Amino acid sequence: MHAYRAAILRFADDHSAIYDEDGLLVVGPDASGRPVVRTVGPYHDLAPNFPGVAVEHLPGRILAPGFVDLHIHYPQTDVIGSPADGLLPWLENYTFPHESRFADAAYARGVAAFFLDELARNGVTTALTFATSHPQSVDAFFTEAQARGLRMITGKVLQDRHSPDGVRDDTAQSLIDTEALIQRWHGKDRLGYAITPRFAPSCSDAQMRGAGALAAKYPDVWVQSHVAENRDEVQWVRELYPQARSYLSVYDNFGLLRQRAVYAHCLHFDDADRALMRSTGAAAAISPTSNLFLGSGFFDYEGADRIGYRYGLASDVGGGTSFSPFHTMLAAYVVGREGQTKPGLSLRPQQLWWQHTAGAAAALGLDGVIGNLQKGCEADFLVLNPQATPLLARKTALANSLDELLFSMIVLGDDRLVERTLISQ
């Protein structure tokens, strides 16, 4: 067993933060031998129960659960920061040409290695990520993730229409490849597969039906796609599917809304869409830096909370502008305020942090497994240094409450705040 003494941040079942200013975190193997949280709480209450266990003392540091990024594109690592007039021109001019390079397995593995190192540097220990339409892009990512002992989820992108040469796939072969990848990788060590239609306009009806059939055949895999991100995209879907009630309902019609289904953006929704998310168990990945960068719109926190469906935060690199969860949480606060969400609801600092850890884990159906430091959780956690920069040190020293401390780190934090990223392996 390994024990750590520091301030500790974790989350209760009601999403509120629990903070031990002088805490003890004890990590040890579970029945399968994987390191998990054995106990956590105030140091002076728990230390006598572990005589002889060496304790690593980390004064001035905060132990926090690893961040969970609910939507990101690993092949778009080098697309980040590319100027465009909006989503569709950005895809055409930057994303698709770059993704075509992932037909080269060696190139894909090089990008995957850099991407995973960048996640770790920013404190992200689990991500639900898109690969490309090339099966080798999935193999490359999983090979690198497995070598690092990470809990990661990805899938081959499905896009057999309205896509250029180099990324457009063949309908029948794309479904054969998807099933082969599920059988090769899903559940291997800490890896999970996600059936990944890029978005409804890029997939023929036959490909969508095939994806739905695979989702039914393999209920424990994930489903991921995009929905209602951009008004031009919404109009395009309306033209392609004139009989559908809404963009979201297109996915439902093909059997792609269910538990472990995560849809990025969910901006241009009505209450019927929100109710459909709730009834099917699907979750939204909120991507505020991407939405601001591409001018797509604002996520409606008020509507999501009023109807009651699951959501979590996501960077959406490369449409998103930063790997940093602190930048994402700050952008979510700004987007929420612009959308007139009451600050006392989903925009409290504790809630923003929850959305990027335990809340994102719950959206994946992995609550109690990752994204928290409660007993039994896998031991993916961070050592944060709230004195990492002069301004951050000055501001956090003035904090009179947990909310003030967390908000100082959200507003002023970046990768320098993450002193260490520890992975359960």
MARBA-633528 format. One line per 3 residues: number of its first residue (from 1); their letters; for each residue x, y, z of C-alpha. Coordinates in Angstrom, 3 decimals, m for minus. Example, Ala and Ser with C-alpha at 12.3 -4.5 7.8 and 13.67 -1.06 7.14 Angstrom:
1 = as = 12.300:m4.500:7.800 | 13.670:m1.060:7.140
***
This chain:
1 = mha = 0.000:0.000:0.000 | 0.999:3.619:m0.544 | m0.198:6.529:1.570
4 = yra = m0.192:10.251:0.863 | m0.717:13.129:3.277 | m1.941:16.410:1.822
7 = ail = m5.120:18.393:1.370 | m7.626:16.163:m0.455 | m10.513:17.055:m2.772
10 = rfa = m13.239:14.540:m3.574 | m16.999:14.518:m4.234 | m20.072:13.270:m2.394
13 = ddh = m23.024:11.577:m4.063 | m24.921:14.898:m4.140 | m22.080:16.379:m6.253
16 = sai = m20.828:18.615:m3.440 | m17.116:18.746:m2.748 | m15.529:17.222:0.345
19 = yde = m12.250:18.864:1.333 | m9.830:17.649:3.978 | m7.254:20.340:4.672
22 = dgl = m5.007:17.707:6.260 | m6.021:14.418:4.696 | m4.768:10.882:4.217
25 = lvv = m5.190:8.927:0.983 | m4.283:5.247:1.123 | m3.931:3.348:m2.149
28 = gpd = m3.740:m0.427:m2.346 | m4.649:m3.347:m4.604 | m8.213:m4.560:m5.034
31 = asg = m9.115:m8.239:m5.558 | m7.787:m8.076:m9.131 | m4.561:m6.426:m8.039
34 = rpv = m5.345:m2.982:m9.454 | m4.548:m0.010:m7.205 | m7.680:1.614:m5.809
37 = vrt = m8.492:4.027:m3.002 | m8.529:1.933:0.166 | m9.416:4.763:2.506
40 = vgp = m9.531:8.553:2.493 | m10.317:11.201:5.069 | m8.788:13.335:7.834
43 = yhd = m5.194:12.363:8.547 | m5.413:12.297:12.341 | m8.509:10.077:12.248
46 = lap = m7.080:7.514:9.837 | m3.308:7.414:10.364 | m3.456:5.196:13.495
49 = nfp = m5.168:2.497:11.393 | m2.110:2.102:9.158 | 0.923:1.531:11.377
52 = gva = 4.037:0.735:9.422 | 2.715:2.142:6.125 | 5.093:4.777:4.797
55 = veh = 3.360:8.111:4.214 | 4.490:10.552:1.541 | 3.902:13.978:3.039
58 = lpg = 3.051:16.701:0.522 | 2.617:19.939:2.489 | 0.944:22.760:0.595
61 = ril = m0.320:20.384:m2.077 | m3.835:19.206:m2.984 | m4.648:15.652:m4.066
64 = apg = m7.533:15.687:m6.554 | m9.143:13.141:m8.874 | m7.790:13.007:m12.392
67 = fvd = m9.831:14.985:m14.866 | m12.127:13.204:m17.347 | m12.397:14.745:m20.826
70 = lhi = m15.767:13.720:m22.221 | m15.110:14.648:m25.875 | m11.832:15.203:m27.702
73 = hyp = m10.252:14.302:m31.060 | m6.739:12.923:m30.746 | m6.069:13.241:m34.519
76 = qtd = m6.822:16.971:m34.302 | m3.888:17.689:m31.998 | m2.185:19.648:m34.790
79 = vig = m5.406:21.285:m35.991 | m5.836:23.278:m32.782 | m5.786:27.021:m33.371
82 = spa = m6.663:26.909:m37.093 | m8.724:29.927:m38.247 | m12.053:29.347:m39.971
85 = dgl = m15.420:31.008:m40.536 | m17.301:28.236:m38.716 | m17.635:24.510:m38.155
88 = lpw = m18.211:23.280:m41.710 | m15.431:25.336:m43.368 | m13.089:24.341:m40.517
91 = len = m13.782:20.659:m41.198 | m13.283:21.049:m44.941 | m10.145:23.202:m44.888
94 = ytf = m8.243:21.801:m41.929 | m9.670:18.745:m40.222 | m10.340:16.364:m43.088
97 = phe = m7.018:16.990:m44.873 | m5.110:16.408:m41.651 | m7.066:13.316:m40.643
100 = srf = m6.249:11.686:m43.979 | m2.655:11.343:m42.741 | m3.751:8.748:m40.180
103 = ada = m3.800:6.070:m42.848 | m0.101:5.890:m41.934 | 0.078:3.745:m38.773
106 = aya = 3.477:5.117:m37.731 | 2.261:8.692:m38.049 | m0.885:7.864:m36.043
109 = rgv = 1.142:6.302:m33.249 | 3.437:9.319:m33.037 | 0.488:11.678:m32.659
112 = aaf = m1.173:9.349:m30.135 | 1.967:9.318:m27.982 | 2.214:13.109:m27.997
115 = fld = m1.519:13.471:m27.332 | m1.459:11.157:m24.306 | 1.586:12.912:m22.884
118 = ela = m0.200:16.238:m23.295 | m3.281:14.931:m21.497 | m1.126:13.733:m18.596
121 = rng = 0.698:17.057:m18.402 | m2.676:18.771:m18.012 | m4.033:16.285:m15.472
124 = vtt = m6.461:14.414:m17.746 | m6.407:10.711:m16.868 | m9.386:9.474:m18.939
127 = alt = m10.725:10.717:m22.262 | m13.495:9.736:m24.651 | m11.759:10.497:m27.913
130 = fat = m12.430:10.227:m31.611 | m9.876:8.462:m33.796 | m10.202:8.752:m37.607
133 = shp = m11.920:6.586:m40.202 | m8.760:4.487:m40.473 | m8.671:1.336:m38.287
136 = qsv = m4.938:1.801:m37.773 | m5.645:5.079:m35.975 | m7.547:3.096:m33.335
139 = daf = m4.830:0.461:m33.037 | m2.197:3.184:m32.629 | m4.113:4.976:m29.892
142 = fte = m4.957:1.866:m27.898 | m1.388:0.561:m28.164 | m0.015:3.773:m26.662
145 = aqa = m2.732:4.007:m24.007 | m2.252:0.389:m22.957 | 1.494:0.899:m22.570
148 = rgl = 0.761:3.731:m20.123 | m1.842:1.769:m18.148 | m4.548:4.326:m18.946
151 = rmi = m8.326:4.066:m18.914 | m9.127:5.422:m22.381 | m12.011:5.098:m24.830
154 = tgk = m11.925:5.611:m28.595 | m13.386:4.310:m31.832 | m13.018:4.316:m35.594
157 = vlq = m14.943:7.196:m37.148 | m17.793:6.221:m39.484 | m18.229:8.572:m42.464
160 = drh = m19.248:7.030:m45.790 | m20.813:10.105:m47.442 | m20.346:13.870:m47.760
163 = spd = m16.671:13.364:m46.945 | m13.593:13.812:m49.158 | m11.271:11.119:m50.411
166 = gvr = m8.796:10.105:m47.763 | m11.313:10.024:m44.911 | m14.473:8.663:m46.543
169 = ddt = m14.912:4.967:m45.752 | m16.826:2.108:m47.348 | m20.152:1.299:m45.732
172 = aqs = m19.849:m2.467:m45.397 | m16.129:m2.495:m44.613 | m16.516:0.247:m41.990
175 = lid = m18.932:m1.928:m40.004 | m16.741:m5.013:m40.371 | m13.756:m2.995:m39.152
178 = tea = m15.723:m1.572:m36.217 | m16.760:m5.002:m34.975 | m13.238:m6.345:m35.367
181 = liq = m11.867:m3.435:m33.332 | m14.479:m3.983:m30.613 | m13.443:m7.611:m30.338
184 = rwh = m9.737:m6.739:m30.380 | m9.705:m3.910:m27.848 | m12.881:m3.446:m25.810
187 = gkd = m12.348:m4.453:m22.187 | m8.666:m5.202:m22.717 | m6.908:m3.928:m19.580
190 = rlg = m8.449:m0.460:m19.022 | m9.478:0.222:m22.637 | m12.988:0.738:m23.973
193 = yai = m14.439:0.988:m27.461 | m16.857:3.635:m28.728 | m18.997:3.216:m31.857
196 = tpr = m18.353:6.531:m33.570 | m20.548:7.951:m36.347 | m18.894:11.305:m37.044
199 = fap = m22.257:13.053:m37.305 | m25.505:12.290:m39.069 | m24.659:14.125:m42.331
202 = scs = m21.485:12.063:m42.808 | m23.186:8.665:m42.494 | m25.574:6.946:m44.894
205 = daq = m28.730:5.333:m43.576 | m27.132:1.908:m44.095 | m24.099:2.906:m42.035
208 = mrg = m26.270:4.363:m39.272 | m28.414:1.218:m39.186 | m25.267:m0.874:m38.952
211 = aga = m23.935:1.266:m36.114 | m27.241:0.879:m34.282 | m27.132:m2.889:m34.741
214 = laa = m23.624:m3.023:m33.295 | m24.712:m0.830:m30.373 | m27.492:m3.327:m29.632
217 = kyp = m25.174:m6.328:m30.015 | m22.511:m4.837:m27.711 | m24.428:m2.948:m25.010
220 = dvw = m21.380:m2.330:m22.826 | m19.459:m0.405:m25.491 | m19.888:3.333:m25.799
223 = vqs = m21.490:5.391:m28.562 | m20.231:8.873:m29.408 | m21.107:11.474:m32.003
226 = hva = m21.922:15.153:m32.498 | m25.349:16.781:m32.454 | m26.814:20.274:m32.807
229 = enr = m23.468:22.056:m32.682 | m23.945:24.659:m35.397 | m27.049:26.209:m36.953
232 = dev = m25.870:25.521:m40.504 | m25.278:21.888:m39.530 | m28.759:21.684:m37.978
235 = qwv = m30.294:23.028:m41.178 | m28.304:20.517:m43.233 | m29.674:17.652:m41.145
238 = rel = m33.199:19.033:m41.542 | m32.752:18.870:m45.326 | m31.302:15.348:m45.198
241 = ypq = m33.958:14.006:m42.804 | m37.128:16.068:m43.406 | m39.322:13.510:m41.623
244 = ars = m37.260:13.553:m38.402 | m38.624:15.586:m35.499 | m35.160:16.961:m34.733
247 = yls = m31.470:16.382:m35.320 | m31.219:14.372:m32.077 | m34.146:12.164:m33.027
250 = vyd = m32.227:10.989:m36.114 | m29.849:9.127:m33.812 | m32.745:7.751:m31.795
253 = nfg = m34.376:6.439:m34.949 | m31.242:4.381:m35.627 | m30.955:3.008:m32.081
256 = llr = m28.000:5.176:m31.103 | m29.406:6.862:m27.990 | m28.902:4.793:m24.850
259 = qra = m26.835:4.452:m21.696 | m23.140:5.009:m22.479 | m24.019:7.228:m25.453
262 = vya = m22.306:10.613:m25.322 | m23.170:13.421:m27.732 | m20.942:16.428:m28.094
265 = hcl = m22.348:19.973:m27.953 | m26.166:19.634:m27.715 | m26.517:23.394:m28.158
268 = hfd = m29.574:23.904:m30.348 | m32.039:21.782:m28.384 | m35.648:22.201:m27.357
271 = dad = m37.277:20.620:m24.324 | m38.374:17.587:m26.342 | m34.715:16.914:m27.186
274 = ral = m33.739:17.305:m23.553 | m36.480:14.908:m22.490 | m35.245:12.402:m25.088
277 = mrs = m31.736:12.607:m23.636 | m33.150:11.987:m20.180 | m35.381:9.063:m21.155
280 = tga = m32.678:7.251:m23.116 | m29.869:7.833:m20.612 | m27.666:9.609:m23.154
283 = aaa = m25.296:12.327:m21.958 | m24.043:15.636:m23.325 | m20.379:16.595:m23.611
286 = isp = m20.195:20.357:m23.078 | m17.351:21.860:m25.116 | m17.250:25.587:m24.304
289 = tsn = m13.857:26.593:m25.728 | m14.780:24.964:m29.034 | m18.220:26.561:m29.083
292 = lfl = m16.714:29.987:m28.436 | m13.905:29.507:m30.979 | m16.188:28.341:m33.788
295 = gsg = m19.066:30.671:m32.884 | m21.445:27.759:m32.497 | m23.591:28.897:m29.569
298 = ffd = m24.033:28.393:m25.825 | m24.944:25.268:m23.906 | m28.211:25.769:m22.010
301 = yeg = m27.436:24.740:m18.445 | m30.835:25.911:m17.258 | m32.653:23.678:m19.721
304 = adr = m30.449:20.677:m18.976 | m30.967:21.015:m15.222 | m34.686:21.747:m15.488
307 = igy = m35.385:18.659:m17.615 | m32.680:16.632:m15.926 | m30.237:14.815:m18.185
310 = ryg = m26.568:13.996:m17.688 | m23.653:16.083:m18.898 | m19.960:16.707:m18.333
313 = las = m17.186:18.936:m19.594 | m14.949:18.383:m22.590 | m12.104:20.167:m24.357
316 = dvg = m13.065:19.172:m27.941 | m9.505:19.692:m29.138 | m8.847:20.658:m31.942
319 = ggt = m12.004:22.793:m32.281 | m11.407:23.455:m28.604 | m8.505:25.758:m27.885
322 = sfs = m6.810:24.100:m24.914 | m6.047:20.723:m23.360 | m6.281:22.377:m19.937
325 = pfh = m9.320:21.470:m17.815 | m8.884:24.791:m16.018 | m9.387:26.683:m19.274
328 = tml = m12.413:24.499:m20.050 | m14.000:25.106:m16.638 | m13.461:28.859:m16.948
331 = aay = m14.982:28.863:m20.436 | m17.983:26.913:m19.117 | m18.489:29.590:m16.484
334 = vvg = m18.332:32.342:m19.114 | m20.668:30.463:m21.487 | m23.120:29.786:m18.681
337 = reg = m23.195:33.425:m17.640 | m23.671:34.547:m21.234 | m26.533:32.076:m21.531
340 = qtk = m28.039:33.587:m18.381 | m27.737:30.460:m16.255 | m28.083:31.382:m12.610
343 = pgl = m24.614:31.376:m11.010 | m25.962:29.554:m7.958 | m26.752:26.422:m9.978
346 = slr = m24.327:24.679:m12.327 | m21.735:27.443:m12.350 | m20.560:27.206:m8.751
349 = pqq = m16.854:26.315:m8.622 | m17.545:22.973:m6.943 | m20.045:22.076:m9.657
352 = lww = m17.728:23.106:m12.491 | m14.993:20.906:m11.026 | m17.478:18.039:m10.562
355 = qht = m18.508:18.331:m14.236 | m14.910:17.631:m15.287 | m14.315:14.744:m12.855
358 = aga = m17.039:12.712:m11.130 | m19.800:14.183:m13.306 | m18.043:13.284:m16.545
361 = aaa = m17.377:9.813:m15.117 | m21.094:9.406:m14.360 | m21.940:10.506:m17.912
364 = lgl = m19.741:7.621:m19.116 | m21.421:5.181:m16.740 | m18.180:4.976:m14.762
367 = dgv = m19.261:6.694:m11.550 | m17.524:5.095:m8.610 | m14.758:3.887:m10.927
370 = ign = m12.928:7.053:m12.033 | m13.223:10.794:m11.506 | m13.300:10.655:m7.716
373 = lqk = m11.205:9.758:m4.687 | m13.831:7.885:m2.730 | m13.164:4.392:m1.410
376 = gce = m12.982:1.826:m4.229 | m12.226:4.300:m7.038 | m9.304:3.547:m9.310
379 = adf = m6.280:5.489:m8.145 | m5.889:8.013:m10.961 | m5.170:11.277:m9.193
382 = lvl = m3.268:14.548:m9.307 | m0.909:16.433:m7.064 | m1.835:20.085:m7.483
385 = npq = 0.358:22.974:m6.383 | m1.819:26.020:m5.665 | 1.365:28.109:m5.391
388 = atp = 2.533:27.130:m8.879 | 2.748:30.736:m10.112 | 3.250:33.979:m8.158
391 = lla = m0.223:35.309:m8.950 | m1.893:31.970:m8.171 | m0.005:31.731:m4.871
394 = rkt = m1.042:35.250:m3.934 | m4.689:34.628:m4.820 | m5.099:31.189:m3.223
397 = ala = m3.532:32.475:m0.002 | m6.457:34.905:0.266 | m9.151:32.236:m0.177
400 = nsl = m11.670:32.216:2.695 | m13.725:29.258:1.472 | m13.434:26.159:m0.664
403 = del = m15.341:27.853:m3.487 | m12.885:30.749:m3.470 | m9.932:28.347:m3.535
406 = lfs = m11.352:26.261:m6.384 | m12.393:29.305:m8.395 | m8.926:30.842:m8.038
409 = miv = m7.461:27.695:m9.582 | m10.127:27.586:m12.309 | m9.487:31.201:m13.335
412 = lgd = m5.706:31.318:m12.950 | m4.684:27.682:m13.397 | m3.037:25.897:m16.297
415 = drl = m0.688:22.934:m16.752 | 1.770:24.434:m14.240 | m0.759:23.781:m11.487
418 = ver = m0.496:20.018:m12.151 | 2.669:18.960:m10.362 | 2.204:15.207:m10.819
421 = tli = m0.256:12.882:m12.536 | m0.445:9.418:m10.951 | m2.041:6.506:m12.805
424 = sq = m3.547:3.331:m11.344 | m1.510:0.480:m12.824
***
